[in-house]
Amino acid sequence: MARFDTNRSAEMEVFVRVVDLGGFTQAARKLRLTPSGVSKLISRLEARLGSRLVNRTTRKLTLTEEGQAFYQRAVRILAEMEEAEREAASGAAPRGRLTVNSNIPFGMLHVMPLIPRFLEAHPEVTLDLVLTDTLIDLMQERADVAIRVGPLRASRLVARKLGTSRMVVVGAPDYLARCGTPKTPADLADHRGIGWTFPRSIRGWPFKRGDHTEEAVPPPVARASDGEAARRLALGGVGLARLALFHIGPDIETGRLVPVLQSYNPGDREDIHAVYVGHTAPLPARVRAFIDFLAEHVRVSDPALKRAGDGRWKLVG
């Protein structure tokens, strides 16, 4: 049962300010409190939660894993509280221009099919949809919402998870017929790969080897600027690619792409989030409506791959 003598929203607000401003002193100055008062409040919060949220050193403040998770949720909760108060005060309805940025595969497969329903439900909203795999700065590009696939960097953005998808190495049947099927990750040195024209957080492809993970990657014969381009190169037999199942699941089901090295697949996943700037000002109703709409209607499952009786790979679950 919640304790009514604990002002949890105030604790969250102070904690978020400490993280955003980089320390107790800076947050105390902004909140017109003493540094010792801020420090004691954070200590009480940690004691109540039973988890350390920040690592304190003389030079800098860093978040623990629990602190990072609490920060993301706290930012979202504070933004929702602000929006609830704003809408209660003004009766605001979703209206105005909404700018959405999405990576190309997810945007084509999961966002674009939902746009007609969203606009029909909110006729006073107009939409700008930008599809690109380039990681944008929401503030600089003046985007309201961005869909990001993969690990999120620490930032002041609010993230709402939409789904998750396994990764798999695939090749077209004609490529495998010409170049052979790799049996171990070491065989990739003799294969042709499809890489990226932009930096990736993981430069190699992870494979499990016993109780640890190692990286290997085939020498790239071609590089793509986005996931859909990489998929099309793989379908054309150019080389092997490592892509998300939400993107290439239908190609595997129909045999256009064939998974390889599945016994070495570490089972890693890429999470899919809608991110937005949510705690510097009340969130516009059009942004909240769109994020809620995505969370309700996007269906990204995380199936497993199994061989069927005819030898083809099938998605299960």
C-alpha positions in Angstrom: 0.0 0.0 0.0 1.3 3.5 -0.9 2.5 5.7 1.9 0.6 9.0 1.8 3.3 10.8 3.7 5.8 10.2 0.9 5.7 12.8 -1.9 6.9 10.4 -4.6 6.4 12.9 -7.5 8.6 15.4 -5.7 11.3 12.7 -5.2 11.1 11.9 -8.9 11.4 15.5 -9.9 14.5 16.0 -7.7 16.1 12.8 -9.0 15.5 13.8 -12.6 16.9 17.2 -12.1 20.0 15.7 -10.4 20.6 13.5 -13.5 19.8 16.2 -16.1 22.0 18.8 -14.4 24.8 16.4 -13.6 25.0 16.8 -9.8 23.5 17.6 -6.4 24.8 21.2 -6.3 23.5 22.1 -9.7 20.1 20.6 -9.0 19.9 22.3 -5.6 20.6 25.7 -7.2 17.8 25.1 -9.7 15.4 23.8 -7.1 16.3 26.4 -4.5 17.4 23.7 -2.0 20.6 23.0 -0.3 23.0 20.4 -1.8 22.8 18.4 1.5 19.0 18.5 1.3 19.1 17.1 -2.2 21.6 14.4 -1.2 19.5 13.4 1.7 16.4 13.2 -0.4 18.1 10.9 -3.0 19.4 8.8 -0.1 15.8 8.5 1.3 14.6 7.5 -2.2 17.2 4.8 -2.5 16.4 3.5 1.0 12.7 3.4 0.2 13.4 1.6 -3.1 16.0 -0.7 -1.7 18.4 0.0 -4.6 21.3 2.3 -5.3 20.4 4.7 -8.1 23.6 6.8 -8.4 27.3 6.2 -7.9 28.7 9.3 -6.1 32.3 10.3 -6.7 34.2 13.6 -6.1 34.3 14.2 -9.8 31.1 13.1 -11.3 27.8 11.4 -10.7 26.9 8.2 -12.7 23.7 6.2 -12.8 23.6 2.5 -11.8 21.6 0.2 -14.1 18.6 0.5 -11.7 19.1 4.3 -11.7 19.0 4.4 -15.4 15.8 2.4 -15.6 14.2 4.5 -12.8 15.2 7.7 -14.6 13.6 6.7 -17.8 10.3 5.7 -16.1 10.4 8.8 -13.8 10.8 11.1 -16.8 7.8 9.5 -18.5 5.6 9.6 -15.4 6.4 13.3 -14.8 5.6 14.1 -18.4 2.3 12.2 -18.1 1.4 14.0 -15.0 2.1 17.4 -16.7 0.0 16.4 -19.7 -2.9 15.2 -17.5 -2.9 18.5 -15.6 -2.7 20.5 -18.8 -5.5 18.6 -20.5 -7.7 18.8 -17.4 -7.2 22.5 -17.3 -7.7 23.2 -21.0 -9.7 20.3 -22.3 -7.1 20.1 -25.1 -7.8 17.8 -28.1 -5.2 16.5 -30.5 -4.6 19.0 -33.2 -1.8 20.6 -35.2 1.2 19.3 -37.2 2.8 16.1 -35.9 6.3 15.2 -37.2 7.2 11.5 -36.9 10.6 10.0 -37.8 11.0 6.3 -38.2 13.6 3.9 -39.5 12.7 2.7 -42.9 11.8 -1.0 -42.3 9.7 -0.4 -39.2 8.1 2.7 -40.7 7.1 0.9 -43.9 5.8 -2.3 -42.2 4.3 -1.1 -38.9 3.8 2.7 -38.9 2.5 3.5 -42.4 -0.4 1.0 -42.3 -1.7 2.6 -39.1 -1.6 6.2 -40.4 -5.0 6.2 -42.1 -6.7 5.0 -38.9 -4.9 7.5 -36.7 -5.8 10.5 -38.9 -9.4 9.3 -39.2 -9.6 9.2 -35.4 -7.9 12.6 -35.0 -9.0 14.7 -38.0 -7.5 18.0 -36.6 -4.0 16.5 -36.8 -1.7 16.7 -39.9 1.2 14.4 -40.2 4.8 14.7 -41.5 6.3 11.2 -41.8 10.1 11.0 -42.4 11.6 7.5 -43.0 15.4 7.3 -42.5 17.8 5.0 -40.7 20.0 8.0 -39.8 19.9 8.7 -36.1 18.5 12.2 -35.8 18.5 14.8 -33.0 14.8 15.4 -32.2 15.4 18.9 -31.0 17.5 19.9 -34.0 15.2 18.3 -36.6 12.1 19.5 -34.7 10.6 16.0 -34.7 7.8 15.1 -32.2 8.4 11.4 -32.1 11.1 9.1 -33.4 11.0 5.3 -33.7 14.3 3.7 -32.8 15.3 0.1 -33.2 18.2 -1.2 -31.1 20.0 0.0 -27.9 19.1 3.5 -26.7 21.9 5.9 -25.7 21.6 7.7 -22.4 19.7 10.9 -23.1 17.0 13.2 -21.8 14.5 11.6 -24.2 11.5 9.6 -22.9 11.2 6.1 -24.4 8.1 3.9 -24.7 8.7 0.3 -25.7 6.7 -0.9 -28.7 8.1 -4.4 -29.1 11.3 -6.5 -29.6 12.7 -8.6 -32.3 15.3 -11.3 -32.6 18.3 -10.9 -34.9 19.3 -13.6 -37.5 21.9 -14.0 -40.2 20.4 -14.9 -43.5 21.3 -15.4 -47.2 19.4 -16.0 -50.4 19.2 -19.6 -51.7 21.1 -18.7 -54.8 23.9 -17.1 -52.8 24.2 -20.2 -50.6 24.1 -22.5 -53.7 27.0 -20.5 -55.2 29.1 -19.9 -52.1 28.1 -22.6 -49.7 26.5 -22.5 -46.2 28.7 -21.5 -43.4 28.9 -24.1 -40.7 30.7 -22.1 -38.0 31.3 -18.4 -37.4 34.9 -18.9 -38.5 33.6 -19.8 -42.0 32.4 -16.2 -42.4 35.9 -15.1 -43.3 35.4 -16.9 -46.7 32.0 -15.4 -47.3 30.6 -12.1 -48.6 28.8 -9.7 -46.3 26.4 -6.8 -46.4 27.5 -4.0 -44.1 26.4 -0.5 -43.3 27.4 3.0 -44.5 26.7 4.4 -41.0 28.3 3.5 -37.7 26.6 0.7 -35.8 26.8 0.1 -32.1 27.9 -3.5 -32.8 30.6 -3.7 -35.5 30.8 -7.5 -35.5 28.0 -10.1 -35.4 27.7 -11.9 -32.0 27.8 -15.7 -31.8 27.6 -17.9 -28.8 30.6 -20.2 -28.2 30.0 -22.3 -25.1 29.4 -20.0 -22.2 30.6 -16.8 -23.8 29.9 -14.7 -26.9 32.4 -13.9 -29.7 32.1 -11.7 -32.8 32.7 -12.5 -36.4 31.6 -10.8 -39.6 32.1 -11.6 -43.3 34.1 -9.1 -45.3 31.6 -6.6 -46.7 31.2 -6.7 -50.5 28.4 -4.0 -50.3 27.2 -1.5 -47.7 23.6 -0.2 -47.3 22.3 3.0 -45.8 19.2 1.4 -44.3 17.7 -2.0 -43.4 15.4 -2.2 -46.4 18.3 -1.7 -48.8 20.3 -4.4 -46.9 17.4 -6.7 -47.2 17.1 -6.2 -50.9 20.8 -6.8 -51.4 20.5 -10.0 -49.5 17.4 -11.0 -51.6 19.5 -10.4 -54.7 22.1 -12.8 -53.6 24.8 -10.2 -53.0 25.9 -11.7 -49.6 24.9 -12.5 -46.0 23.2 -10.0 -43.8 22.1 -9.8 -40.2 18.7 -8.4 -39.8 15.7 -8.3 -37.5 12.9 -10.9 -37.8 10.2 -8.2 -37.7 11.7 -7.1 -41.0 12.5 -10.4 -42.8 10.1 -12.8 -41.2 7.9 -13.1 -44.4 11.0 -13.7 -46.5 12.1 -16.6 -44.3 8.6 -18.1 -44.3 8.5 -18.1 -48.1 12.1 -19.3 -48.5 13.4 -16.1 -50.1 15.9 -15.8 -47.3 17.4 -18.7 -45.4 18.8 -18.5 -41.8 22.3 -19.7 -41.2 24.5 -20.4 -38.1 21.3 -20.7 -36.0 23.1 -23.1 -33.6 25.4 -20.2 -32.8 22.7 -17.5 -32.6 23.0 -15.9 -29.1 19.3 -15.0 -29.2 20.0 -11.3 -28.9 17.1 -9.0 -29.6 16.7 -5.4 -30.7 14.1 -3.4 -28.8 11.8 -1.0 -30.6 11.0 2.3 -28.8 9.1 5.4 -29.5 11.2 8.3 -28.1 10.2 11.9 -27.6 11.1 15.0 -25.6 8.7 14.7 -22.7 9.8 16.5 -19.5 10.9 20.0 -20.5 7.3 21.2 -21.1 3.8 19.7 -21.2 3.5 17.1 -23.9 1.2 18.2 -26.7 -2.0 16.2 -27.0 -1.3 15.2 -30.6 2.0 13.6 -29.5 0.5 11.8 -26.6 -2.3 10.6 -28.8 0.1 9.2 -31.4 2.3 7.4 -28.9 -0.7 5.9 -27.2 -2.1 4.8 -30.6 1.2 3.1 -31.5 1.4 1.4 -28.1 -2.1 0.0 -28.6 -1.9 -1.0 -32.2 1.7 -2.0 -33.0 2.1 -5.7 -32.8 5.7 -6.8 -33.0 6.1 -10.4 -31.7 9.3 -12.1 -30.9 9.0 -15.5 -32.6 11.5 -18.4 -32.6 12.8 -20.1 -35.7 12.2 -23.8 -36.2 12.7 -26.1 -39.1 9.5 -27.6 -40.6 9.2 -31.1 -42.0 10.0 -29.8 -45.5 13.3 -28.4 -44.3 12.2 -24.8 -44.4 12.5 -22.4 -41.5 9.3 -21.3 -39.9 8.5 -18.6 -37.3 6.9 -20.1 -34.2 5.3 -18.2 -31.3 
